[in-house]
């Protein structure tokens, strides 16, 4: 009983952490739309890529640990992967060579 309660607390803390990262990601996207300097925009993109990596790891863990293969639909998987690719492609285009 105590072990289950501890697991539930860790799970809810983790969900709150992922929720906070989601809010930060939305704020980052809004910052990209504002007229800011190139250096600040590059910093926002770096944070965005780091958040994307965390979300990709979270998705992979949830996908692998789902109780059945129908736990996450293939459309959700394809959407998550395409989101990561599209977000990262803008990051690498922002660097000047």
Phi and psi in degrees as a GROMACS rama.xvg file:
@    title "Ramachandran Plot"
@    xaxis  label "Phi"
@    yaxis  label "Psi"
@TYPE xy
-65.8316  -37.9135  UNK-2
-65.1445  -40.405  UNK-3
-66.2517  -41.6559  UNK-4
-62.3938  -42.0247  UNK-5
-63.0085  -40.9054  UNK-6
-65.0859  -40.0353  UNK-7
-65.394  -38.7725  UNK-8
-65.7133  -41.5224  UNK-9
-64.5806  -39.6867  UNK-10
-64.8404  -45.0288  UNK-11
-67.4596  -35.3827  UNK-12
-64.3246  -41.2856  UNK-13
-64.739  -42.1113  UNK-14
-63.6389  -39.3741  UNK-15
-64.7219  -39.0037  UNK-16
-62.1118  -47.3074  UNK-17
-64.8086  -37.5207  UNK-18
-62.8701  -41.9721  UNK-19
-64.7416  -38.925  UNK-20
-65.5987  -34.55  UNK-21
-64.3214  -42.3911  UNK-22
-63.4665  -43.0047  UNK-23
-61.1565  -38.2403  UNK-24
-64.777  -40.3009  UNK-25
-65.9231  -41.574  UNK-26
-61.6849  -40.3516  UNK-27
-59.7698  -43.0376  UNK-28
-65.3096  -36.9  UNK-29
-66.3308  -40.7375  UNK-30
-60.7846  -33.7841  UNK-31
-66.652  -24.8031  UNK-32
-83.3824  -15.6139  UNK-33
-82.3771  151.769  UNK-34
-75.9925  95.0973  UNK-35
-121.617  165.347  UNK-36
-67.3076  162.234  UNK-37
-64.0819  -36.5397  UNK-38
-66.5036  -42.4444  UNK-39
-67.1611  -40.0709  UNK-40
-62.233  -39.5556  UNK-41
-65.4088  -39.0704  UNK-42
-63.9259  -42.6072  UNK-43
-61.6937  -40.4093  UNK-44
-65.9938  -37.3583  UNK-45
-63.7876  -44.3814  UNK-46
-62.6095  -39.0705  UNK-47
-62.683  -41.3804  UNK-48
-66.8707  -39.3105  UNK-49
-62.7412  -42.9977  UNK-50
-64.0994  -39.3798  UNK-51
-61.669  -40.1983  UNK-52
-63.7197  -41.3659  UNK-53
-63.736  -43.6349  UNK-54
-65.2441  -35.8103  UNK-55
-66.8172  -41.4269  UNK-56
-63.6595  -43.3315  UNK-57
-60.4682  -45.1044  UNK-58
-61.7052  -43.5503  UNK-59
-62.701  -43.5754  UNK-60
-62.9651  -44.3579  UNK-61
-65.6727  -38.4228  UNK-62
-65.7741  -44.6839  UNK-63
-69.8613  -37.0089  UNK-64
-91.1733  4.64646  UNK-65
-62.2488  140.951  UNK-66
-62.6463  -27.9543  UNK-67
-139.821  166.692  UNK-68
-69.148  -14.3225  UNK-69
-90.9636  4.07712  UNK-70
-61.2969  -35.4947  UNK-71
-131.019  126.522  UNK-72
-73.0869  159.382  UNK-73
-67.3575  -28.9859  UNK-74
-65.3668  -40.5086  UNK-75
-65.3379  -40.2195  UNK-76
-64.1388  -46.3691  UNK-77
-63.7715  -39.2134  UNK-78
-65.0545  -40.7163  UNK-79
-66.4228  -42.897  UNK-80
-66.9797  -42.9345  UNK-81
-66.856  -32.6043  UNK-82
-64.188  -42.9861  UNK-83
-63.4104  -44.4865  UNK-84
-64.392  -43.5673  UNK-85
-68.6359  -35.4357  UNK-86
-71.8748  -37.5701  UNK-87
-75.2494  -29.2302  UNK-88
-65.4328  -37.251  UNK-89
-67.401  -31.1812  UNK-90
-63.7528  -46.9689  UNK-91
-73.6366  -24.7585  UNK-92
-72.8134  -17.2509  UNK-93
-78.4793  -14.9466  UNK-94
-82.9671  139.204  UNK-95
-94.0234  136.266  UNK-96
